Amino acid sequence: MSQGRSRWADYFYPGTQTLKNVPGIRDAAALQKFETSTVVAREIQLRTDPPPRTFTVEHYTGIHRHLFQDVYPWAGRMRAVEVSKGDTDFAPMKTPTGLDLNAQGKLIMNALAAERHLTGLGKEQFVTRLTHHLTELNYWHPFREGNGRTMRIFLSHLAENAGYSLDFSKANTRDWAHASEQATSIAHFLNAVPMRAILRDVVTPHRARAFAQAHRTRKYADAVAKHPELEGAIGTLERLRAEIRERQPGLPYEEQTRKVNAVAAKLHKSLHEGQVPKLHTPEQALKIIKDLNLSRSG
């Protein structure tokens, strides 16, 4: 048996297709169920007590170690085998120039640091560069299992540090897998377009989330204090409410709310797309009212 095949076999219990694991589960289906439940619990812990966000190889392996510590004895350690999936061959254990997986990871982290961890970018620029670095991390694929979950959490940390949130629930599982393969496989000419399209929906500026929360709770002052650039969008809503009250004092509250919510949805869409709405003038507020058929003559 070749050394590579021997190392691959070392990950499994003899005579099975079940990865060696901490609780000693020998049934693959049972292991999958155990892994899913424990990793979800550990992921919740990461949200409430995140590790230092150093954006280094240690940060990355630390996420994997925390997620899979109850499942695999090699949690947090880089793979000892070559891996591939479909048409994609992931990063080799050692490059022709002698870089091992740890050194390859450092190159990726250094590239992120050189771009100031993507801080200070508008949404479209952020999505473009995030797509690039996601593809690099996916190709690196440093672990035997758990690469995708580790990468998504790391990217979430990166996004939060840069003023964005990532909601991966907006990404269809099948579409995500297809886009990952397209972006990482030479056979598909490293086509990053599908992944960039997915991330455009997944990425939301923090100010967009803050606006949505402020609109739900009516705690506008708190939102503006944290995101001064929201003054225009929130001021527009307040001006619109005032104009509605003045021009149609008898309009039922529910109808007022419905109309204001319609405008709030448009403002939120603009914020989600990376725009920063300016404060509407009284004349512009009147035009909105007319467009909503809220004027006295409407």
HURAKA-V493698 format. One record per pair of residues at least 24 apart in sequence whose ideal C-beta (glycine too) atoms are under 8 Angstrom apart, sorted by sequence separation. I is the first residue (numbers start at 1). J is the second residue. D is the distance in whole Angstrom. If there is no record, write none. Layout:
<<I J D> <I J D>>
This chain:
<<42 66 6> <43 67 6> <78 102 7> <42 67 5> <108 133 7> <111 136 7> <130 155 7> <133 158 8> <263 288 6> <42 68 8> <237 263 7> <42 69 7> <171 198 5> <236 263 7> <237 264 6> <39 67 5> <42 70 7> <108 136 5> <130 158 7> <39 68 7> <108 137 6> <130 159 7> <263 292 8> <171 201 7> <237 267 7> <262 292 7> <170 201 5> <171 202 6> <236 267 7> <38 70 4> <39 71 7> <108 140 6> <170 202 5> <35 68 8> <38 71 6> <126 159 8> <259 292 5> <168 202 6> <233 267 5> <105 140 6> <167 202 6> <259 294 6> <35 71 5> <104 140 6> <126 162 6> <166 202 5> <34 71 7> <105 142 6> <166 203 6> <167 204 6> <233 270 8> <126 164 6> <165 203 8> <166 204 8> <233 271 7> <101 140 7> <164 203 5> <165 204 5> <243 282 7> <31 71 8> <118 158 6> <164 204 7> <165 205 8> <239 279 7> <240 280 8> <101 142 5> <117 158 6> <118 159 8> <121 162 7> <123 164 7> <164 205 6> <165 206 6> <230 271 8> <236 277 7> <239 280 6> <119 161 7> <120 162 8> <138 180 6> <163 205 6> <164 206 6> <243 285 5> <247 289 7> <119 162 5> <163 206 5> <233 276 8> <236 279 6> <239 282 7> <243 286 6> <251 294 7> <117 161 6> <118 162 5> <119 163 7> <159 203 7> <163 207 8> <165 209 6> <232 276 7> <233 277 4> <235 279 4> <236 280 4> <57 102 6> <60 105 7> <117 162 6> <138 183 7> <139 184 5> <232 277 5> <235 280 8> <240 285 5> <244 289 7> <112 158 7> <138 184 5> <160 206 8> <215 261 8> <232 278 4> <239 285 5> <243 289 6> <248 294 6> <22 69 8> <23 70 8> <229 276 5> <232 279 4> <247 294 7> <22 70 6> <23 71 8> <57 105 4> <91 139 6> <135 183 5> <231 279 7> <232 280 8> <240 288 6> <247 295 7> <248 296 7> <22 71 6> <57 106 6> <60 109 8> <90 139 6> <91 140 5> <134 183 8> <135 184 6> <215 264 5> <236 285 7> <240 289 7> <247 296 6> <21 71 6> <22 72 7> <56 106 8> <90 140 7> <91 141 6> <244 294 6> <21 72 6> <22 73 6> <88 139 8> <90 141 4> <91 142 8> <20 72 8> <21 73 8> <57 109 6> <131 183 7> <19 72 7> <20 73 7> <56 109 5> <211 264 8> <215 268 8> <55 109 6> <135 190 7> <211 267 7> <212 268 6> <55 112 6> <135 192 6> <211 268 6> <55 113 7> <83 141 6> <132 192 7> <135 195 7> <208 268 6> <211 271 5> <83 144 7> <131 192 5> <134 195 7> <55 117 6> <79 141 8> <79 142 6> <81 144 7> <208 271 4> <78 142 5> <79 143 6> <80 144 8> <131 195 5> <207 271 6> <208 272 5> <78 143 7> <79 144 4> <131 196 4> <134 199 7> <77 143 8> <205 271 6> <205 272 7> <128 196 7> <131 199 6> <204 272 5> <127 196 6> <130 199 6> <205 274 6> <207 276 8> <10 80 8> <11 81 7> <74 144 7> <75 146 8> <72 144 8> <127 199 5> <7 80 5> <8 81 5> <72 145 7> <127 200 5> <130 203 7> <7 81 5> <72 146 8> <127 203 5> <4 81 7> <68 145 8> <126 203 7> <4 82 7> <68 146 5> <64 143 6> <67 146 6> <123 203 6> <61 142 7> <60 142 7> <64 146 6> <67 149 6> <123 205 6> <67 150 7> <64 150 4> <67 153 8> <63 150 5> <60 150 7> <63 153 5> <63 154 6> <88 181 6> <60 154 6> <87 181 7> <90 184 8> <59 154 7> <86 181 6> <85 181 8> <88 184 5> <88 185 4> <59 157 8> <87 185 4> <86 185 7> <87 186 8> <87 187 4> <87 188 7> <55 157 7> <55 158 7> <53 157 5> <43 149 7> <55 161 8> <39 146 8> <46 153 6> <50 157 7> <53 161 6> <39 149 7> <43 153 7> <19 144 8> <19 145 7> <11 144 6> <123 273 7> <124 274 6> <123 274 3> <122 274 5>>
